[in-house]
Amino acid sequence: MSKRRKHPANVKLEVALAAIKGDLSQSQITAKYQIHTTQISTWKKQAIEGMKTAFKENKSVYGSDDHQQLQTKLYEQIGRLQMELDWLKKNLNLSVEEKIKLIDADHSQLSISRQCILLDLNRSSYYYDKQPLTAEQLNLIRLIDERYTQYPAEGARRLAKWLKQQGYSVGRYQVSRLMKIMGIEAIYPKPDTSAPARKPHKIYPYLLSEMEVSYPDQVWCSDITYVRLRSGFCYLTVIMDWYSRYVLSWELSTTLDSQFCVTALEHALRQATCDIMNSDQGAQYTSRDWIETLKSRHISISMDGKGRCYDNIFVERLWRTVKYECLYLQEFDSPREVEKVLEKYFYYYNHERLHQSLDYQTPYSVYSNNSLKRSITV
């Protein structure tokens, strides 16, 4: 068995900064540094967390220097930690990908084997080396993206048949795997004929079915879409006001994790707040950071039903508009290029583009109309 590679701190820092800056796609970073995509995501997350803690004040854990009192507190803490560990192992409902990101390969006291045991993760899953996408697969992803944007109800079977008609030798399962990488699935009502063995996360109800959305900041919505590059891809998320279609914030990421969604939410909350936040049931929107950020602002959480094609319809329409009016009109070499183009486009979308559904007003003019906003009484 080959010896596990040890990466010096300066290499980790360089790779993490490259992932955070977004000048290169994840595929490009992998090719440049010969680092596994899982490791890139892990180092990126560690760097972000490290930057957060760098500005926190250091506080003493114990106020008393008395040895006996300190010993008693330590024994209490050990007992509590053991109880919490037992509880955590019984209730840990993370996906394999999320567990892999928690592994610290350079931990000075916990080996990878021990961390896998604590997380109830097979070591083979951690060491599995995903192969980078080939040029042929990237081309298939581009075709799937265009077809899905135009016909979002087509699933893997129908897309595979369509690709074969275009001259590509591809099967249903390969298309399904590529759609999973892109973070998309067909939106059509699906049967619910059996109850799942266990719920991987708390399912919040869909709150908008009987509600009339009648003023700005009453309901916000969010979603994620795939953005193609010449030699890779990245992901785009938005926070949009349901009533006015105003895009409050947006973020790009080379990895499909929850952090960039939380960052977009925090940017939006610096401008205003809402009564209800609606999203799908994806891992990004059921993550602890996303849920806790909403709960800390006393925002009600609404989630689309599984396979419900109209529950978040306005964001789906936004993606179609952004791709046909902006992203499909040019090619991009890096996420940084996408960011520059989207910055101009979203300004145009919010402040200059007239929307027929808004009586030919711009989203910003409707959103900033104070007469429509609910008066809040204390």
N, C-alpha and C positions, 0 to 999 in steps of 0.2 A: 504493500500500500504506500503511495507517495506521501511525502511529508507535507503537512498543511503549510501553505505560504504565509509568511509573516510580512505585513506591510508596515513600513515606518510611518510615523505620525505625519511627516510632511506630505507623503503620498496621499494619505487619507484626507488631509486638509485640502489638497489640490483637487482631488476628485469630488469631495463634498461641495467645494465652492463652485466647481464647474456645473454640478447638478443644480445648485441653488441659483446661479446666475442665469442659466437657461440659454446660453449661447450655442450649446450643442445638444442634440437629442440624446436620449439614453443609449440608443444604438451606437451613436458616434462616440460617446464616452466609453462604452464597453470596448469598442474597437481600438481606441487610442490608448487606453490604460490597461487593457486585458484584465478588466475587473468584472466579476459577475454582476448582473443587474440587481440581484437581491442585496449584494454588498453595497452597491451604490446607494440604494434606497435607505439602507441601514445607516450608512455614514452621513447621508444628507439629514436624516431625522436626528441623529446624535448632534450634528453641528447646530441645527436649529434650536434644539433643547439646550445645548451648551450656551448659545448666545442669550437665551432667555434667562438662564440662571446666573450669567455673568453680572447682571445688574441687580440681583437680589441682595438684600442685606444679610450678612451672616449673623445668626443669633445663636447663643449658647443653648444647648439642649437641656441642660440642667442648671438651675439657679443656685443650688447649694453644693458646697465642696465636701460636705460630710460623706465619708466613705460608706458608712452603713446605709445611709439614705439612698446613695447612688446605687449601691448593690441591690437594694430592694426594688428600685425602679427598673433596673436592668432585668431582674428576674421576671417582673411583671410584664415588661416589654417582650421578653422571649416567649413567655406563655401566650401572650396576645398574638404575636406574630405566627406562632405555631398553629393556633386556632384559625387565624385568618388564612394561612397557607392551605390548611385542610379544606376550608370553605371554598377557597379560590379554585383548587384543583377539581372540585365537584361542579363548580358553576362557570368555569372558563369556557365561553362559547365564541372563540375566535377562529377565523379561517386559518388554513395552513399558511397562507401568505402572510397574514398578520402575525402569526406566531414566529415565523422565520425572521421577520423584521425586529423582533424583540431580542433575538440572540446577539450577544456581544462576544464576538470571536476572540477578542483580546482581553477578556476579563481576567484579572490577576488571581482570583480565588475560585471562580466557578468555571469548570471546563465546559466545552460545548456539549459533551455527553450529559453532564449534570443539568445544564440548562434545558436540554431537550426533555429530560425526565420531568423537571419541574413544570414545563409547559405542556406535558403530555403530547410530545411531538416526536415522530420517528426520525432518527438521525438520517436515514436515507433521503427523507424529504428535504432536509436542510442541505445535504451535499449534492442534491440533484442539480446538474449544470444545464440550464436551459440554453439551447442553441440559438444564436441570433437569427433573425428573420432573413431569408434570402431575398434577392432582387425579385424573383418570381412571386414570392409571398407578399412582398410590399406592393407589387403591381396588383395582385388580387385584392388586397386591402383597399387600394384606391378605387377599384371598380365596385367593390361592395359598398364603400362609403357613398359613392355617387348614386348607386341604385337605391340604397337604403334611404338616402335623403329624399329621393323622389317617391319611393314606395315603401314607407316604413312598416307596412303590415306584412311584407314578405319575409318569411323565415329562412332557415338554413336549407331546407329541402328545395324550396322554390328558387332561391338564389343559386344553389348548385346547378339546377337544371338550366337556369338562364346563362350561367357562366359556360356551361358545356355548349350551348347554342352559339356562344361567342368564340368558341374554338379552344377553350381551356379545359384540360383534363383534371377535374377536381371533384371530390366527393362531398357528400353532406357533412360528414364529421370534420373534414378539414375546414369547410366554411364555418361550421359551428365554433371550432377552436379559434379561428381568426376573428369572428364576431365577439367572442369572449375577450380577446386581447384588446379589441376596440372599445369594449364596454357597452355594446349595444345588443338589443334583442328585439324581435318582432313585436310590435304593439298591436295586439288584437285580443279580444276576450278569450281566455283559456279556461277549460273545465277545471273545477276544483273537486275532484271525485274522491279524494282521500285526505285525511288529516295528517300533517307531518308528525314524525316521531317526537321531535322536540322543536321548539322555536329558537332559532339562533340569535334572535334579538327581540326586544319588545316591539310589538306592532302597534303603531299609533293609528287611530281611526282617520278616515278621510273626512274632513270637516266642512268641505265646500259644496257638497251635493245639494243641500237645501238652502244655501246662503246666497244672498244677493250682495255682491261686492260693489259698493257704491261710492267709495272715496279712496284716495291715495293712502298708502301705508296701512291699509286694512289687512291686506294679504300680500306677502312676498312669496316668490317661488324660485326654485333653483334646480339646475340640472347640469349634466356633464356631456360633452360631445368630443368626438375624435377629430383631430386636425392633422392632415397629411403633410409630410415634408418630402423632399427629394429622396432622402436616404433614411427614413424613419417616420416618426410621428410624435405628437404630443397631445395633451388634453386641455380642453377649455371649459371653465365653469362660469356661470353668471348668477348674480342675485338680481331679480327683476321684480318691479312692482306690478302686481296683477292687474290693477285697475287702469293704470296709465301706460303700461308696457315700457316704463322707464327703466333702463339698466343702471342700477345703483353702483354695481361693482362687478369686476370680472378678473379672473386669474388664469394663467397658463401653468402647466406642469408637465415634466417629462415622465412622471410616474403617476399611476392611478391610485394615489393614497388620499387620505382625508385632509391632510394639512393644507393643501391649496384651497380646498372648499371652505375650511374654517377661516383661513386668511381673508378670502373674499367676503365672508359673512362679517368678520370683524371690521373690515373697511366700510361695509354698508352701514353697520351699526354706529359708526362714528358720525354718519350724516343724519340718521333718523332711527326710528324703531318701528316695529309693526305689531299687529295683534296676533297674526297667524303666519307661520312659515310652512309652505307646502313643498314637498319633494317626493322622490320615489323612495323605495326601500333598499337602495344600494348601500353597500358597506360604508361608503363615505358619509352617508346621511344617518346611519345608525351608530356611528362611532361615538365613543364617550365624549371626545372633545366637542363635536358638533352639538350633541344633545345638551351637554352642560352649559355651553355658550348660550343656547336658546333659553334654557331654564333659568339661568342667572339673570336674564332680562325679562323674565315672566312672559315669554312668548309661547303661545299655544302651538303645538306641533301637529301637523297634518301630513299624512303620507298617502300616496296613490295606492289603490288596490292593485294586487298582482294581475298583470295582463290588461289593465284598464287603459284604453288608448286615449281617452279624452280627459283624464284627471289632471294632467299637467299640459294641456293642449297649447297654451300660449308660449311656453318655452320651446315646444316642438316647432311651432311656427317661426319663432325667433331663429332657431338653428337653420331652418330652411332658407330664411332671408339672408342670414349672415354668409352662408356658404355660396349661394347663387349670386349674391351681389358683391361678394368680397373674396372669399377664400378660393373659390374655383377659378377665378379670373387670372391667377398668377401662381408661380411655383415658389416654394420657400426652401432655403438651405438650412435654416436653424430656427429654433423657437424665438430667438431675439428678433428675427425678421418678421415673424408672425405678430409678435407683440407690437412692433412699430406700426404695422398696417392696421391691426385691430384698434389701436388707440385712436387713429384717425377715423376709422369707420364707426366706432361706437359714439364718437362725438357727433358725426353726421347723423347717425341713427337717432340719437336722443334730441338733438337741437335743430336739425334741418330737414330730416326726412318726414314728409307728411303722410299720416296713416289714415287710410280710408275708414277703418273701424273707429277712429277718434274724430270723425267728422273733419278730416283733413287738417288736424292739428298735429304738432309734434309731441312726443311723449313728455318732454320736459315742460312744455307749456301747460299740459294737463296735470302733471305731477305737482308743479309749483303753484297751481291755482288754489290759494288759501281758502276760498269760499267753499271748495269741495271737501276740504279736510274737516274731520270731525272735531268739534270743540270738546276739549277734555276738562272735566271739572273734578276738583279734588274733594 
